[in-house]
Each structure stands twice: as C-alpha cells, then as structure tokens.
Amino acid sequence: MYFHATRNYEKGHKKTDRMANLLNWLVYYAGLSRLLGTHHQVYLLYHRVNNCEVVARHYGKRRFVTDQQFEKQMRLLSKINDGRVSITFDDGYKDNFLYAYPILKKYGQRAIFFISSGFIDGNYFHAGDIVDCYIRKGALTKKEAKKLRMTMRELPLSQRNELIGRLEIEAAELSDDHAMTWADLKRLLVEGHIIGNHTVNHPVLTRESQQHLVYEIAKCNQDIRDHLGIECRHFAYPYGRMKDIPPRIETLLADHGIEYAFTTVRGYYSDDESPFFIRRMPISYGDDLAAFANRCYGVSIERGVERRTLVDTLLRRIGVRR
C-alpha cells in the first residue's frame, strides 16, 4: 500500500517529515506492516553506501546511506524477507563494493548492480560527481550547483561532454568517489549477484537519437559480455523518470536480450505490469528503520501523508467500512 499525499514545500515540510516518521514508527511497532502491506514485489533502490557523512552532504542525502544504516537494514531484511524484496544499486560506485558488498555477504543478501560500462575502471566521471567536486572546492554554491546539474541532465550527451570538458576537473580530485573495476564486478558475479546494463555513458535517453540509443544499450551489453562472460538480461534507465524513457523502447531492449527494465518511479511491481517499467522504492539517508521495514512490507508512508487515508485503509483491511 502506497500512502502519498500532496507535499507542501512552501511551509511546514519539516513538520510533515516528522509526521511521516511518526506514522512509520506507529505502523511498524504496532505490528500493522503485514496487515497493510501489499503482496507485490519490492525492489529497493540504492546509489551510494559509504562510511563518511561528508559524502552525504556533497553527494545528496536522497541517494546515500551510511554503512551503519545499511548494516541495520540488511540485518532486518534477513529476518523479514520472504523472497519478495530485491536490492538494486545504480551507477557502479566503488563504495558499493567496499562497503555494501561485505554487508550483503554477511547477511546472505543478493543484489542487482546496474553499471554504466564507460564509468567502470575510471574511464569517465558522472556529471553530478564533477559538480559535487566544485562544491567541495568552494567554486559553486549549492544553488548554483543544482542549476548546473539540472542543465547538464537535460543536454544531449555530446553537449554535456563538451561542458564537462570545459570544467577541466582533475581526475585525482574524484578518486575517493570513483567507480568499481571489472575485477570487482567479477567478484560480485561469483558471489551470486547480478550485473545489469545502465548504458555506457548514462545519458538522458529521450535526448539521444535512435542510433545512439542502440549504441548505448548494445555497447554496454557487449562490454559486460567481454569482461564478465555473461549475457545481460536486466536494464535500468538512466535517471529513470517516465519523461526520460523514450516511447516503444521496450522493443529495442527486447531485441538486445533485455527481459527486465527498471525505472526510478516510486512504487511496487506486480505480475500484471510490464516487466519493462518496473518501479522501485528508493532508500536514503533520512529513512529510519521503521520506514525501511514498512517499504519492505509494501507500505510506503511518505511526507505529507494524510492520517485519514491511513486509518481508512486499515479499517477496510479488517472489514470495516465508513
């Protein structure tokens, strides 16, 4: 069950954040998560796992958890997962291997790692990482960085790369935030994890020509085949919003052997939905353990949730109408 009401960003959203946290706590510790939860497949979405909260301040808490948080989450997941919950990571950052992988192994969990093959082995940097480096250097305010990041996201790949070149960033400055290697990915594969296609260069697909779409999908598949010796069946759309996904792309993906494609749209997946538009639930720095548990059960209580909606749904589940 997905509880999500209109957010008020103008005022009081900290108050509604606290309300969402309180409702998550009440639902989980009152034992209502199973009653309210869906029976759909749950795909959790992670980007970064790190032991340094400085990374969170610069990278963005929305796409970051600490290794301590991740360990608590995986410990809980190992107790409550009935096979419906799957873990996914996007982009291929080194900290996925350094911090997330040992914790996954400790608690017997497997994940899908979606990698941009051009990013692996340090061949290039994600645009957002370069912007974040400029924040660390004090060359950009966070407001300026947000504007630049959004501008870069909307540019075709050729123009984005030209802009990145003009920023003249030194690779050494980004080494701590950098990518996994093919050797890392081989180790993950041996341990039973899945490696998925996240394109070569992480472009906004709707900004690219059909010819370049084919290149991004086919070349990443080929890179995975050449380095890991496997055929890739899983794909994650860069950025992943519905407006970033070209029409009829499922045909192109299927032609290249892809059977499952994942968005960043919030929600859960059921068998009657298309496997080429699988929704996921993001996990971030601000999520407490109760919120994490509820999402694993299929209950998502977000900022600004209306209490009446929650109560009505609970009453319907036990057969009470009002």
C-alpha positions in Angstrom: 0.0 0.0 0.0 1.4 3.4 -1.1 0.3 6.3 1.0 1.4 9.6 -0.6 -0.4 12.9 -0.2 0.4 16.3 -1.7 3.6 17.8 -0.4 3.7 21.3 0.9 7.2 22.7 0.1 6.3 26.3 0.9 5.9 25.8 4.6 6.0 23.1 7.2 7.5 20.2 5.3 9.9 19.5 8.2 6.7 19.1 10.3 5.2 16.7 7.8 8.5 14.8 7.6 8.2 14.3 11.4 4.6 13.1 10.9 5.6 10.6 8.3 8.4 9.3 10.6 5.9 9.0 13.5 3.4 7.2 11.4 6.0 4.8 10.1 7.1 4.1 13.7 3.5 3.5 14.8 2.6 1.2 11.9 5.8 -0.9 12.2 6.0 -1.2 16.0 2.2 -1.8 16.3 2.7 -4.8 14.1 0.5 -3.4 11.3 3.0 -3.6 8.5 2.0 -7.1 7.4 -1.7 -6.2 7.5 -1.4 -3.0 5.5 1.3 -4.3 3.1 0.9 -5.4 -0.5 1.8 -8.8 -1.9 3.7 -7.2 -4.7 7.4 -7.5 -5.5 9.5 -4.8 -3.8 12.7 -3.5 -5.4 14.8 -1.3 -3.2 16.9 1.3 -4.9 20.3 2.4 -3.6 23.1 4.5 -5.1 25.8 5.1 -2.5 26.8 3.3 0.7 29.7 5.0 2.5 31.3 5.4 5.9 31.7 9.2 5.6 28.8 11.5 6.2 30.7 14.2 4.3 29.9 12.3 1.2 26.2 12.6 2.1 26.5 16.4 2.4 28.1 16.8 -1.0 26.5 13.9 -2.9 23.0 14.3 -1.6 21.3 12.5 1.2 18.5 11.4 -1.1 20.8 8.9 -2.8 23.1 7.9 0.1 23.1 5.8 3.2 25.9 5.2 5.7 27.4 1.7 6.1 26.0 1.6 9.6 22.5 2.3 8.3 22.9 -0.3 5.6 24.0 -2.9 8.0 21.0 -2.3 10.2 18.7 -2.5 7.2 20.3 -5.7 5.9 20.1 -7.3 9.3 16.4 -6.6 9.5 15.8 -7.6 5.9 17.5 -11.0 6.5 14.8 -11.6 9.2 11.7 -10.4 7.3 12.4 -11.1 3.6 10.1 -13.8 2.3 11.5 -13.6 -1.2 9.5 -10.6 -2.4 12.2 -8.0 -1.6 15.1 -7.4 -4.0 18.0 -5.0 -3.7 19.3 -2.8 -6.6 22.2 -0.4 -7.0 22.6 2.1 -9.8 25.7 3.5 -11.4 28.5 1.3 -10.2 30.3 3.4 -7.5 33.3 1.9 -5.8 31.7 2.2 -2.3 29.1 -0.4 -3.5 32.0 -2.9 -3.5 33.9 -1.6 -0.5 31.0 -1.1 2.0 27.8 -2.6 0.6 29.2 -5.9 -0.7 30.7 -7.2 2.6 27.4 -6.4 4.5 25.3 -8.1 1.8 27.6 -11.2 2.2 27.4 -11.1 5.9 23.6 -11.2 5.9 23.2 -13.5 2.9 21.6 -11.0 0.6 22.0 -10.7 -3.2 21.6 -7.5 -5.3 21.4 -6.3 -8.9 24.2 -3.9 -9.7 23.4 -1.7 -12.7 26.6 -0.3 -14.2 27.4 2.3 -16.8 30.2 0.5 -18.5 32.1 3.6 -19.6 32.3 4.6 -15.9 33.9 1.3 -14.8 37.7 1.3 -14.3 37.6 5.1 -14.1 37.2 5.9 -17.8 35.0 8.9 -17.1 33.0 10.6 -14.3 29.3 11.1 -13.9 28.3 14.7 -14.5 26.9 15.1 -11.0 30.2 14.0 -9.4 32.1 16.8 -11.2 29.5 19.3 -10.0 29.9 18.0 -6.5 33.7 18.3 -6.7 33.2 22.0 -7.5 31.1 22.4 -4.4 33.8 20.8 -2.3 36.3 23.3 -3.8 34.0 26.2 -2.9 33.7 27.2 -6.6 30.0 26.7 -6.6 27.2 27.3 -4.1 24.7 24.5 -3.7 22.1 26.6 -5.5 24.4 27.2 -8.5 25.4 23.5 -8.4 21.7 22.4 -8.6 21.1 24.7 -11.6 24.2 23.3 -13.4 23.3 19.7 -12.5 19.8 20.1 -14.0 21.2 21.9 -17.1 23.7 19.0 -17.7 20.9 16.4 -17.2 18.8 18.0 -20.0 21.7 18.3 -22.5 22.3 15.7 -25.3 25.4 13.6 -24.5 27.6 15.4 -26.9 26.9 18.8 -25.4 27.1 17.5 -21.9 30.6 16.1 -22.6 31.7 19.4 -24.1 30.5 21.2 -20.9 32.3 18.6 -18.7 35.5 19.2 -20.8 35.3 22.9 -20.2 35.1 22.4 -16.4 38.6 21.0 -16.6 38.3 18.8 -13.5 41.3 16.8 -12.3 40.6 13.1 -12.1 42.6 12.8 -8.8 40.1 15.0 -7.1 37.3 12.5 -7.6 39.3 9.3 -6.8 37.5 8.7 -3.4 34.1 8.7 -5.1 35.0 6.7 -8.2 33.9 3.5 -9.8 34.2 -0.2 -9.4 36.5 -2.1 -11.6 35.8 -5.1 -13.8 37.6 -7.2 -11.3 35.2 -6.0 -8.6 32.3 -6.9 -10.8 33.7 -10.4 -11.4 33.9 -10.9 -7.7 30.3 -9.8 -7.2 29.2 -12.2 -10.0 31.0 -15.1 -8.4 29.2 -14.4 -5.2 25.8 -14.7 -6.9 25.0 -11.0 -7.6 23.5 -9.9 -10.9 25.2 -7.3 -13.1 22.8 -5.1 -15.2 23.0 -2.7 -18.1 22.8 1.1 -17.2 24.1 2.2 -20.6 27.7 3.3 -21.4 27.6 7.0 -20.7 24.4 7.5 -18.6 22.6 9.9 -21.0 19.0 11.1 -20.8 17.7 8.7 -23.4 15.0 11.0 -24.6 17.7 13.4 -25.7 19.5 11.0 -27.9 19.0 9.8 -31.5 17.7 6.3 -32.2 21.1 5.4 -33.5 22.8 6.5 -30.3 20.2 4.7 -28.2 21.1 1.4 -29.9 24.8 2.2 -29.2 24.3 2.9 -25.5 22.4 -0.4 -25.0 24.3 -2.7 -27.3 27.8 -1.4 -26.3 27.1 -1.8 -22.6 25.8 -5.3 -23.2 29.0 -6.1 -25.2 31.2 -4.7 -22.5 29.6 -6.9 -19.9 29.9 -9.9 -22.2 33.6 -9.2 -23.0 34.6 -8.6 -19.4 32.4 -10.9 -17.4 31.4 -13.6 -20.0 27.6 -13.3 -19.3 24.5 -12.2 -21.3 22.8 -9.3 -19.7 19.0 -9.5 -19.1 18.5 -6.6 -16.7 18.5 -2.9 -17.6 18.0 0.3 -15.6 17.0 3.6 -17.3 19.4 6.5 -16.6 17.6 9.0 -14.4 14.6 6.7 -14.7 11.7 9.1 -14.7 8.9 8.3 -17.2 9.7 11.5 -19.1 13.3 10.2 -19.5 12.1 7.0 -21.2 11.7 7.0 -25.0 8.4 5.6 -26.4 8.5 2.0 -27.6 11.9 1.4 -26.1 10.8 -1.9 -24.7 11.0 -3.3 -28.3 14.6 -2.1 -28.6 15.5 -3.6 -25.2 13.9 -6.9 -26.1 15.9 -7.0 -29.3 19.1 -6.8 -27.3 18.1 -9.6 -24.9 16.8 -7.4 -22.1 13.9 -9.1 -20.1 13.5 -6.7 -17.2 13.9 -2.9 -17.2 13.8 -0.7 -14.1 12.7 2.9 -13.6 13.2 5.2 -10.6 9.5 5.8 -10.3 8.4 5.1 -6.8 6.2 2.1 -6.2 6.0 -1.7 -6.2 5.8 -4.3 -9.0 3.1 -6.8 -9.6 3.0 -9.6 -12.2 0.3 -8.0 -14.2 2.5 -5.0 -15.0 5.0 -4.7 -17.8 8.5 -6.0 -16.9 10.0 -3.1 -18.9 8.7 -0.5 -16.5 9.4 -1.8 -13.0 9.0 0.7 -10.2 11.4 0.8 -7.2 11.4 2.2 -3.7 14.4 4.5 -3.0 16.2 4.2 0.3 18.0 7.3 1.5 19.9 8.8 4.5 16.7 10.2 6.1 14.9 6.9 6.3 14.7 5.4 9.7 14.5 1.7 10.3 10.7 1.7 10.6 10.3 3.4 7.3 12.7 0.9 5.7 10.8 -2.1 7.2 7.4 -0.7 6.0 8.7 -0.3 2.5 9.9 -3.9 2.5 6.4 -5.0 3.5 4.9 -2.9 0.8 3.8 0.0 2.9 5.1 3.4 1.9 4.3 6.3 4.2 5.7 9.5 2.7 6.0 13.1 3.6 2.6 14.8 4.0 0.6 11.6 4.3 -3.0 12.2 5.4 -3.8 10.3 8.6 -7.4 9.7 7.4 -6.1 7.8 4.4 -4.1 5.6 6.6 -6.9 4.9 9.0 -9.5 4.3 6.3 -7.2 1.8 4.6 -6.5 -0.1 7.9 -10.3 -0.3 8.6 -11.0 -1.6 5.1 -8.4 -4.3 5.6 -10.2 -5.6 8.7 -13.6 -5.3 7.0 -14.9 -2.0 8.4 -16.5 0.5 6.0 -17.2 4.1 6.8 
